[in-house]
Amino acid sequence: MSSRGLEARIIVYSSILTALVFAATMIAMEIPATGGYFNLGETMVYTSAIIGGPIVGAIAGGVGSSLADVYSGYGNYAPGTLIIKGLEGFIVGYVFIYLSKKNAKWIGDYLLPLIGLIDAGLYWLGVEYLTGEATFYVFSKQVTFHVGVWFWALVSFLLALPAIYFYAKRDLEGLAITYSVIPGGLEMILGYFLYEISVIGLSPSQAAVEVPFNFGQMIIGLFVSLYLAKALREAGVKVL
């Protein structure tokens, strides 16, 4: 493909996928403790990065998500979202392209144990520091649930499950998607935690309330993109 043709595809894909990220991010539930909101934007941020690459992922993720912040009345989050979600999309797209060129056995042999270590660390961190009551609003109705050992065990299980499944099947694309989403998602979670403390002015304990919700966004995004992005790529819908 010529450089001009590639540029045209990047522009077209970026425009369409930015709109889809915006739409997915608008499917949201308010989190009163942080003034932020849980949303389904990660489903399209990851899908955009996987079918479009790092540049499209960065544009669609950053611009689409920050526009949703402004439109939804969360303008104080928009500058951080532009950077955090833009970097998230770039990471996912870059890592996916890199890993998709590697041998599936090599990826599993070295990265599958790493996922185990990450899972163990997340479980310990969650149980030790991120348990308690979490509240959000669904259609103006307040819902509260307890984040405890069960929650972090489930998070660890769901993060490890696709890696184990696709490694057993020797599915290179599935492994590449899984291993690209995890670092992107962790960047998003850490990015918002730091932004809420340094810019929004929340205390660490207040900002920590949103961490389990952001893990939920990451996991939902992972499972949706595993099937949506794979289906789109198999149908020839991709930039690279």
VOGU-3710 file (C-alpha; in Angstrom, 3 decimals, decimal comma):
1> mssrgleari> 0,000/0,000/0,000  1,320/3,488/-0,895  1,978/6,011/1,875  -0,814/8,215/0,506  -3,238/5,294/0,556  -2,214/4,441/4,122  -2,713/8,045/5,223  -6,181/8,065/3,669  -7,123/4,846/5,480  -5,843/6,252/8,776
11> ivyssiltal> -7,950/9,407/8,340  -11,103/7,462/7,421  -10,699/4,879/10,170  -9,832/7,522/12,753  -12,982/9,505/11,953  -15,326/6,513/12,078  -13,758/4,927/15,143  -13,615/8,222/17,058  -17,398/8,422/16,671  -17,792/4,807/17,839
21> vfaatmiame> -15,564/5,394/20,889  -17,666/8,471/21,704  -20,885/6,450/21,435  -19,589/3,567/23,561  -18,287/5,963/26,226  -21,737/7,542/26,483  -23,066/4,217/27,832  -22,165/5,139/31,391  -22,937/5,034/35,108  -21,937/7,818/37,501
31> ipatggyfnl> -19,487/7,111/40,353  -20,305/9,683/43,070  -17,144/9,148/45,150  -14,883/10,478/42,381  -17,214/12,521/40,208  -16,276/10,236/37,324  -18,198/7,488/35,590  -18,022/3,839/34,584  -18,485/3,371/30,837  -18,094/0,940/27,947
41> getmvytsai> -15,619/3,067/26,027  -12,790/0,552/26,368  -14,662/-1,857/24,105  -14,135/0,515/21,174  -10,777/1,956/22,273  -9,273/-1,539/22,142  -11,106/-2,505/18,964  -9,976/0,723/17,282  -6,342/0,111/18,223  -6,378/-3,528/17,106
51> iggpivgaia> -7,902/-2,906/13,688  -6,378/0,531/13,173  -2,949/0,401/14,782  -1,345/2,782/17,290  -2,070/6,077/15,487  -5,744/5,330/14,906  -5,994/3,881/18,435  -4,510/7,038/19,936  -6,748/9,405/17,954  -9,973/7,462/18,413
61> ggvgssladv> -9,269/6,645/22,059  -8,166/10,110/23,128  -10,451/12,325/21,061  -13,559/10,147/21,195  -13,346/9,629/24,953  -12,542/13,251/25,825  -15,401/14,527/23,661  -17,724/12,181/25,569  -16,447/13,687/28,833  -17,251/17,197/27,647
71> ysgygnyapg> -20,652/16,248/26,231  -21,635/14,332/29,392  -20,727/17,154/31,755  -17,408/15,738/32,972  -15,283/18,442/31,365  -12,830/18,474/34,275  -11,784/14,957/33,211  -11,474/15,754/29,488  -7,810/16,949/29,438  -6,669/13,889/31,363
81> tliikglegf> -8,840/11,600/29,266  -7,346/12,957/26,051  -3,880/11,931/27,217  -4,750/8,779/29,190  -7,087/7,201/26,631  -4,925/8,389/23,741  -1,880/6,691/25,271  -3,980/3,628/26,049  -5,021/3,301/22,404  -1,453/3,827/21,223
91> ivgyvfiyls> -0,063/1,169/23,586  -2,657/-1,413/22,586  -2,131/-0,778/18,876  1,663/-0,761/19,081  1,956/-3,885/21,220  -0,575/-5,740/19,051  1,365/-5,046/15,857  4,631/-6,062/17,524  3,314/-9,297/19,034  1,296/-10,339/15,993
101> kknakwigdy> 4,585/-10,665/14,106  6,067/-13,022/16,705  5,824/-16,776/17,158  2,816/-17,915/19,227  4,853/-20,394/21,255  7,449/-17,716/22,052  4,705/-15,358/23,230  3,144/-17,986/25,472  6,395/-19,315/26,876  7,566/-15,919/28,064
111> llpliglida> 4,431/-13,870/28,592  2,037/-16,427/30,073  4,119/-16,699/33,293  4,277/-12,894/33,352  0,489/-12,731/33,322  0,525/-15,068/36,317  2,827/-12,700/38,183  0,689/-9,687/37,257  -2,429/-11,519/38,420  -0,834/-12,431/41,736
121> glywlgveyl> 0,300/-8,846/42,252  -3,122/-7,415/41,396  -4,869/-9,858/43,699  -2,579/-8,950/46,595  -2,879/-5,212/45,911  -6,649/-5,395/45,589  -7,253/-7,473/48,716  -4,748/-5,460/50,749  -5,684/-1,917/49,711  -8,758/-1,817/47,458
131> tgeatfyvfs> -11,649/-3,400/49,305  -14,796/-1,767/50,668  -18,121/-0,356/49,521  -18,503/0,899/45,947  -21,483/2,981/44,837  -22,703/3,993/41,396  -25,930/5,245/39,815  -28,012/3,394/37,225  -30,834/5,532/35,798  -30,646/7,757/38,899
141> kqvtfhvgvw> -30,947/4,738/41,205  -28,109/4,256/43,675  -26,492/0,814/43,725  -23,904/-0,244/46,306  -21,848/-3,431/46,376  -18,930/-4,718/48,421  -15,561/-5,076/46,729  -13,802/-7,911/48,524  -11,734/-11,016/47,986  -14,285/-12,461/45,549
151> fwalvsflla> -14,002/-9,425/43,281  -10,225/-9,520/42,992  -10,219/-13,289/42,552  -12,653/-12,821/39,657  -10,527/-10,059/38,125  -7,425/-12,266/38,285  -9,274/-15,213/36,778  -10,779/-13,215/33,902  -7,436/-11,631/33,001  -5,683/-14,998/32,909
161> lpaiyfyakr> -8,445/-16,954/31,148  -7,998/-15,611/27,565  -4,207/-15,979/27,745  -4,472/-19,629/28,827  -7,224/-20,396/26,313  -5,508/-18,890/23,285  -2,128/-20,329/24,247  -3,675/-23,799/24,418  -5,194/-23,248/20,961  -1,953/-21,697/19,629
171> dleglaitys> -4,061/-18,760/18,455  -1,482/-16,055/17,771  -3,991/-13,279/17,120  -5,943/-14,019/20,307  -2,723/-13,972/22,327  -1,598/-10,735/20,691  -4,912/-9,027/21,491  -4,864/-10,251/25,091  -1,289/-9,200/25,741  -1,769/-5,812/24,087
181> vipgglemil> -4,914/-4,933/26,032  -3,444/-5,680/29,469  -0,652/-3,039/29,447  -2,991/-0,514/27,828  -5,659/-1,150/30,436  -3,210/-0,920/33,334  -1,958/2,425/31,985  -5,556/3,694/31,919  -6,218/2,579/35,502  -3,014/4,098/36,872
191> gyflyeisvi> -3,443/7,228/34,751  -6,875/8,062/36,136  -5,790/7,303/39,697  -2,906/9,773/39,414  -5,006/12,360/37,541  -7,732/12,336/40,175  -5,163/12,896/42,917  -2,983/15,489/41,187  -5,548/17,435/39,121  -9,066/16,734/40,389
201> glspsqaave> -7,843/17,048/43,979  -9,133/13,782/45,432  -7,400/11,958/48,242  -5,774/8,604/47,413  -8,559/6,787/49,267  -11,224/8,618/47,241  -9,461/7,980/43,937  -9,034/4,303/44,859  -12,833/3,855/44,814  -12,783/4,153/41,017
211> vpfnfgqmii> -10,026/1,562/40,506  -12,335/-1,509/40,640  -14,691/0,149/38,129  -11,791/0,818/35,776  -10,719/-2,811/36,050  -14,276/-3,680/35,049  -13,993/-1,422/31,999  -10,693/-3,078/31,065  -12,025/-6,631/31,347  -15,244/-5,909/29,445
221> glfvslylak> -13,183/-4,175/26,770  -10,827/-7,151/26,574  -13,558/-9,729/26,006  -15,521/-7,595/23,547  -12,437/-6,692/21,493  -11,277/-10,307/21,442  -14,302/-11,222/19,378  -15,279/-7,953/17,696  -11,764/-7,001/16,558  -10,956/-10,580/15,489
231> alreagvkvl> -14,171/-10,743/13,452  -13,500/-7,381/11,809  -9,913/-8,272/10,948  -10,997/-11,602/9,470  -13,495/-9,655/7,335  -10,658/-7,440/6,096  -11,572/-4,384/8,167  -8,125/-3,178/9,226  -5,602/-0,482/8,426  -2,384/-2,516/8,620
//
